[in-house]
């Protein structure tokens, strides 16, 4: 495995890139301050732009680490971030990465998140050398489950009372995809 850090990735509609300090306003306005977007997430809904600045400062410091993967999802036609996708857990012992993501509700249901996830999957499998990718979601968040399945992940089971989100302690539906399964698709 060869860690490469957060590289710029392109699709027809999207640019996945490292966050910039000037992304704070778009991050706050487009998704992080919306309780409907953050309902199933583990981090609290942002109360002010200062919350966005604080996390961006941490991420900007981390971009020098080749094991740090945190992308802004930029819709090319808009030119600003509309969501994020990242490796939220990494286990180098078994070449495993867990992916997490969120997107502003204005852009829900447009196929943007599956496009972003598939792009990150290709990068992690083909360039970094991951052997296994994982994604979990609150079973109440059926839209996230649909994204995961659309990307070819296989359901492994539901872990009871396994995560803490803005809804409290909840179950998590767990999915994975192995490199050889990805290569078959």
Beta strands, then each sheet from edge to edge (+ up, - down):
strand 1: 9-10
strand 2: 14-18
strand 3: 70-75
strand 4: 80-91
strand 5: 96-103
strand 6: 132-137
strand 7: 154-165
strand 8: 168-178
sheet 1: 1+ 2- 3+ 4- 5+ 6+ 8- 7+
end
